Amino acid sequence: MVTRIGGSRRKTRSKLRKNVREKGKISIRRYLQTFKIGERVCLKAEPAVQKGMYFRRFHGKIGTIKGMKGKCYEVMIRDIKKNKLLVVHPIHLKGIK
C-alpha cells in the first residue's frame, strides 16, 4: 500500500494566499469577535494562523453556528448531501449580514 505524502495544507498555495492589501499584522478584533448560536458565517481562512483551521475543501462555504467548544465555534455546513460539523477558531470566520 502506498503512503500518502503531505499534510492537510498540501496543494493550497493559491487557495490560502492573502491579497497584497491584506498582508501585515493581524487585527486583534478578528481573534476576539463573537457570534451567536444560529448566526450564519462564511469560512475564510487566515493563512498566517494554522490553529483551529478547517480542511481546505470547506474554504469559502457558508454555515451556521451550532455552539462553542473551548474558544472555537462549532459550525454546521452542508457538504454535497451531508451536514458536517466543523470546529473552527473565530479568526477563520467572517460574519454575514
C-alpha positions as CSV (number, residue, x, y, z in Angstrom):
1,M,0.0,0.0,0.0
2,V,1.3,3.5,-0.9
3,T,1.5,6.0,1.9
4,R,0.1,9.5,1.4
5,I,2.6,12.3,1.2
6,G,1.8,15.7,2.6
7,G,-0.4,17.1,5.2
8,S,-3.8,18.9,5.4
9,R,-2.5,22.1,3.7
10,R,-0.9,20.4,0.6
11,K,-1.8,22.0,-2.8
12,T,-3.1,25.2,-1.2
13,R,-0.6,27.7,-2.5
14,S,-3.1,29.7,-4.4
15,K,-6.2,29.0,-2.3
16,L,-4.8,30.1,1.0
17,R,-2.9,33.1,-0.3
18,K,-3.6,36.6,1.0
19,N,-4.2,39.6,-1.2
20,V,-1.4,42.2,-1.2
21,R,-3.6,44.8,0.7
22,E,-4.5,42.2,3.4
23,K,-0.9,41.3,4.3
24,G,0.7,42.5,7.5
25,K,-0.3,42.5,11.2
26,I,-3.5,40.6,12.1
27,S,-6.1,42.7,13.9
28,I,-6.9,41.7,17.5
29,R,-10.6,42.2,16.6
30,R,-10.5,39.0,14.5
31,Y,-9.4,37.0,17.5
32,L,-12.0,38.4,19.8
33,Q,-15.1,38.5,17.6
34,T,-18.1,36.7,18.9
35,F,-21.0,35.0,17.2
36,K,-24.5,33.9,18.4
37,I,-25.9,30.5,18.0
38,G,-27.8,30.2,14.7
39,E,-25.8,33.1,13.1
40,R,-24.6,32.5,9.6
41,V,-20.9,32.7,8.9
42,C,-18.5,32.3,6.0
43,L,-15.4,30.2,6.3
44,K,-12.5,32.4,5.3
45,A,-9.1,31.0,6.4
46,E,-6.4,33.2,7.8
47,P,-3.3,31.6,6.4
48,A,-0.9,33.1,9.0
49,V,-2.7,31.1,11.8
50,Q,-2.9,27.4,11.5
51,K,-4.6,26.7,14.8
52,G,-8.2,25.9,14.5
53,M,-8.2,25.8,10.7
54,Y,-10.6,23.6,8.8
55,F,-9.9,21.3,5.9
56,R,-9.2,23.1,2.6
57,R,-12.3,21.7,0.8
58,F,-14.5,23.8,3.0
59,H,-12.9,27.2,2.1
60,G,-15.5,29.7,1.1
61,K,-18.5,27.7,2.4
62,I,-21.3,29.2,4.4
63,G,-22.5,27.6,7.6
64,T,-24.4,28.3,10.8
65,I,-23.1,28.4,14.4
66,K,-24.3,25.5,16.5
67,G,-22.3,26.0,19.7
68,M,-18.9,26.5,21.2
69,K,-16.0,24.2,22.1
70,G,-13.5,26.0,24.2
71,K,-12.5,29.2,22.3
72,C,-13.6,27.7,19.0
73,Y,-17.1,27.6,17.4
74,E,-18.9,24.5,16.1
75,V,-20.1,25.4,12.5
76,M,-22.6,23.2,10.7
77,I,-22.1,23.2,6.9
78,R,-23.6,21.3,4.0
79,D,-21.1,19.3,2.0
80,I,-22.8,17.9,-1.1
81,K,-25.6,15.9,0.6
82,K,-24.4,15.6,4.2
83,N,-24.3,18.0,7.1
84,K,-20.9,18.3,8.7
85,L,-19.9,19.8,12.0
86,L,-16.6,21.7,12.0
87,V,-14.7,23.1,15.0
88,V,-13.2,26.4,13.8
89,H,-11.3,29.2,15.5
90,P,-13.0,32.6,15.2
91,I,-10.1,34.1,13.3
92,H,-11.2,31.9,10.3
93,L,-14.8,33.1,10.4
94,K,-16.5,36.1,8.8
95,G,-20.0,37.2,9.7
96,I,-22.7,37.5,7.0
97,K,-25.2,40.3,7.3
